[in-house]
């Protein structure tokens, strides 16, 4: 009778739904229900997520009176059911100051309409950071085409109206007298609901930075206070890296370009539990990871997908060869490390820590300094722009060009 009871439990849809909710969170579950037909096979979906080995790429059809110019080092965020694109650099080394919004919603049909928001603020820049906090965007820093580094902080709010369409308003945040030094090409993410974390970047005189700052926002997001976080150890100076919150009190830093222009593959965990903040380095051996020698990169994207994994895409190596590969970092392999602030060796889990995924469909060109964001379900990744390899023209000294495509990367799941 006990065996029969356990057997019936393992086939219970309610049991597997509770496991999905526990591991993936309510926002992913609510978004996944939007593709529910008659009965959602939670057990099959749960198994597919943890056996994931492929993604499917497709180029989206873009409509609108105008379309965003090809660009790189811009920002792209998913907020309030919309994609928001701001700034970046384009041909000729010029900065852009335009803001674009496209509503996605639950009935997305692979056709996306861009709407240009006329605001004139923030000023034009590239290499800035922009994160989602609640239903708002928080933007910091960047570089303009005169090489001037910025350290201003802006808040943007998106609203979707039945009568007026989509609106977005920017305002300069009041932060008092303390702010991080000006920079661009830094990494940033949101943590603890109302905080923004930034690290590194390129500061004045082109110097790469290694400092860590946290911005704490007031409840109404009208005021903010910057605080520098000084810890030992901490990640070395770098630019073009990524910071990604991975649930709970943890954030993952990966890659970038170091002080000696070397391309990095080190992995750091920023921990905010236990009432204090610290960096912990996670050590692994590239030689023991299948195809691991291709892992070091700068100008890539890193996003948390459903199942609690980090999906890393693109970037370039030390020879500026642009990549179009997808890698998954298994966060569960490092979930039990919070015992000391010393470097942690992941020797036991090194073969499971990193895994390269296959890509199917319209495989995108290799690219770097693109931007990517994930929808609330955690199973759809939107990728826009970046620097790609182009055909050499007689008047050009290199084959570099900027891209203006919007690519949807889907986890291959069967609902």
N, C-alpha and C positions, 0 to 999 in steps of 0.2 A: 504493500500500500504506500509505503514511503517512496519507493522508486517511481511508482505511478504518479504520485503527487509532484515529485521533482520534474518528471518528464512533462507533465501538463504545464508546470510553471515555465519551463524553458521554451515552450511553444506559445505561451501567452503573449498576445500582442501588447497588452497593458504593461507586462513586465519589461519588454524590450523598449517600449516607449519611455518608461521611467528611467531606464539606463541611458537612453539617448538624451533625455532632458538633463540628467545628472552630469553627463560628460560634455554636452555641447551647449547647454544653457538655454533659457527660454526664448531669446531673440532668434536663435537659429531654428528652434523648433517651430515657432510661429511662422517664420518665412518658409520653411520646408512644407508646412501644411498648405501653402498657397498652390503647390503643384499636386496636391492630393486629388485623386480621381474617386474611385469607389472605396478602396481600402488601402491604407498606407502600410507597406510591408516593413515595419520597423526593424525586425530581426535581420532581414536581408540588407537593408540600408546600413545598419550598424556594422555588419560584416564587411560590406563593400568599402565603407570608410576606412577601416583598419587594414584592408588588403589593397588599398589604392595604389595603382601602378601607372596610371595614364591620365592625361588631360586632353581635352579636345579644344582646338583653337579655331575661331572663325572671325572674319572681318565683318564688322557691323556696317549697315547701310546708314549713312549720315545724311540728314536733310536739314533744310533751313535756308533763309535768305542769304546768310553768310555762313561760312564754316571757319573754325579756328585754323590759323596758320600753322604749318609744321613747326615744331619747337622741341626743346630739350630743357632739362633742369627747371621745369615748371612745378606746379602742384596739382594733384588730382585727388578729390575726396568724394566719398559717398555719404551724404547727409540728407535727412528728411526726404528720402526716396529719390534724391537727385544726385547726378554727377556734377561736381563743380570744378572747373578748370581755371587756373589763374596764372598769368605771367609766363616766364621762361625766357630762353634765349633763342634767336632765330638766325637765318643767314646773315652774314656780315658782322656777326658778333653783337647784334643789337638786342636790347632787352624789349620785352613786351609788357604792357600794362592792362591787358584786356581780361575781363572775367566772362566766362561762359557757363551756362547752366543747362542741363538736359534732364527732363523728368523720365525716370525709369518705371517705377511703380511695379505692381504685381502682374500686369498683363503685357509684359515686354515681348515684342515680336521681332526682335533683331533689327528694328528700324528705330533710329534715335535722332531726335530733332534738337539741334543746338540753338540756344537763345543767347544772344549777346547782351550783357548787362552794362549799360552806360553809366559809369560812376566817376571815373577819373582817379579813383583812389582804390587801394594803395598805389604809390608810385611804381613805375616799371622796374622790374628786377628779375633775376634768375638765381637759382641756388638757394632760394628761401625755403622755409619749412611751413607747413600748414597741417594742423591736426584737428580732429573732431572732438569737441567736448559738449556733451548733451546734444542739442539741436543747433549748435553754433560751430563756426570755424575759428581757430586761433592761429594767426600768421605771425612769423617772426623772421627778421633779418633778410639777407639776400644781397646781391651785388648788381649794380647797374652797369650800363655799357661804358661808363667812364672809369670803371674799376672801383668805385666807391662802395665800401661795405656799409650795411645798414644794421641797426639794432633796435628798430621800432617794433612795437607789438600791436596787432590789429585784431578786432573781433568782427566776424561776418555772420549774418543770420539770413537763412533762406526761408522763404514763405511761398507756399503754393496756394493760389487763389483760383476759385472757379471762374470769376469774372475777369481778373486782371492777369492771369497766367502766373509766371514765376517771378518773384522779386528777390533781390539780394542786396543787403545794405551793409556797408563797412563803416566802422568807427575806430578811431585810435584809442587804445586802452590806456587808462591812467595807471601808471606803474610807480609813481614817485620818483625818487632820485637814484635808485639802484637798478642797473640793467647789465646784462652780459656785454662784453666787448663786441663791437661790430664784426660780422662774419657772414660767410656764405658757404654752400656745400657742406653744411653741418647735418647732423641727424636729429630727428625729433619724434616724439610720440606723446600721447596722452596717458596719464596714469592716475589712479585713485579718483576718478570721476571729475575732479575740478583742478587737475594739475597738468602742466606741460613740462616734459623733460627734454632738454637739448644737450648734445655732447659734440665737442670737436668742431671741425670746419676750417675754413681758410680765413684768417683774420687780416689785419692791416699789414701792408708790405708783403702779402702773400705767405705769411707764416702759418703753418698748420698748428691747430690748437688741440689741447687734450683735456680741457676743463669741462665740468659737468654743472649744469644749472637747472633749477626747478622753479617754475612759475606757479604760484598758488593764486587762484582766482576767487573772487567773492561769489556769494551765492547767485547774485544777479548778473555776474560776469561784467560788471562795470569797473571794477578795480582789480589790480593784480600786484603781487609782490614777488620779485625775483630773489632767489637765494642761491649762492654758490655752494655746491656739495664737494667738500674736500675729503677724500678717503685714500687709504693705502691698503692694498694696491688699487690701481685704476688703469683704464685702457690707455695705451700710448697715443700720442697725437696722431690725427688722421683727418681725412676728408672723403666724401663720396661713399660713406658707410651707411648702415641702416640701424634704426632702433625700432623694435616691435614689441608691444605688450603681448604677453602670452598667457594671461589669465592670473587671477589672484594678485599677488604683489610682485610679480616678476616681469622683467623686460630683457629682451635679448639684443645684444649688439653684435654685428657681424661685418667683417671685411673692411674695405676702404683702401685709401692710399696713404702711406706713412710719410714720415719726415724725409726719408731718403728716396721718395717717389716709388718705393716698392709697393706692390699690391699685396694686401693682407688676406689672411683666412682665419684670423684668431676669433674666438668666440668668448663673449663675456656676458655674465648675468648680473643685472642690477636688481637688488633685493630690497624691498621696502617693508618687510615684515619685522617683527620683534621690536618695533618702535624706533628703529634707526635705519639709515641707508648705507649700503655697501655694494662694492663691485666684487664679483668672484669670477676668476678666469676658469673656463672649461677647456681642458687640454684633450686633444685627440691627435691621431697620427694619420696624415694624408695617405701614406703608403698602404695602410690597411683598409682603406675605403675603396670599393670598386669605382674606378674612374675619378678617384679623389684628387688627382693632380690637376684636374680641370676646375677645382673648387675655388681657389683664390680669385677675388674679383672686386671691382670698384664700379660705382654707378649702376648697381643692380637695384632690384626691388625685393622687399621681404614682407609678406603679409600672413597673418594668422588665418588659417582656413578651418573648416569644420573638422572636428576630430582632434583639435588642439595641436596642430602641426604648423610649422613655419614653411611657407612656400616661397622659394627664392627663384627669381627669374632674371636672365640676362646679365648685363654688365660687361666689363671688358677686363682683359688680363694686362700684365705688365708690358706687353708689346702692342697694346691698344687694339687687340683683336676682339671684336664684339661677339657676344655669345647669344645663343637663342635656346639655351638649355634650362630645364626645370629641375630643381632639387627640393627635397623635403627633409626638414630637420624634425626629428621626433622629440617633442618636448617632454614626453613621459620618461624618456631615458635620463633626464636630468632633474626630475621632480623631487628626488630625495637627497639632494646634495647639500642642503642648508645646515651644515654642521660646523663649518669653519670658514674664515675669510681667506684661506690659503688656496693656491691653484689646485683644482680638482682634476684628477686623471679619470678619463672615461674609457679606460682600456677594456673593461668588460663589455661595454655596450657600443664599442667603436664601429662595429660592422652594422649595427642597427641604427646608429645615431643619424647618419646621412644616407639618403637613397635618391638616385637619379630617376626621374619619371620619364616615360615615353610621351611624346606629343603627337597627336593625330590631327587631321583636318587641314586647315590652311596654316601650315607652319609659318610663323612670322620670321622676318629677317632678324639676324643678330642685331642687338641694339644695346645702348648704354645711356644712362641719365634720362631714361623714360620715367614715367610714374605709373603706379598701379594701386588699385584699391579694391576691397572686397565688399560685396553686398551683405545685408544682415544675415542671410542664410549661411554664409561662409563657404558656399560652393561655386560662386561665380566671381571671377577676377576680371576687372576691367583694366586694360593697359592702353595708354595713349602716348604717342610721340616717341622722342628719343633721337639719338644720333645713330644712323645706320650706314652701312657700306653702300656706296652708289657707284654707278659707272663713271669711269674717268673721262672727262671732257678735255679737249686739247688745251683750253685756257685754265684748267684747274690743276693745282699742285697736289691735290689728294682726292680720293674718292668719297670723302665724307659728305653726307647730306642729312638734313633734318626730316623727320617723318611726321605725318599728320593723320595716320590711321588710328582708329579705335578698334581694339581687338578684345573679344570676349574669350576668356579661358575658363572652360567648364570642367569640373571634376566629373569623370565618367561614372555616373551613377544611374541606376535604373529605378525610377520611382514606381 
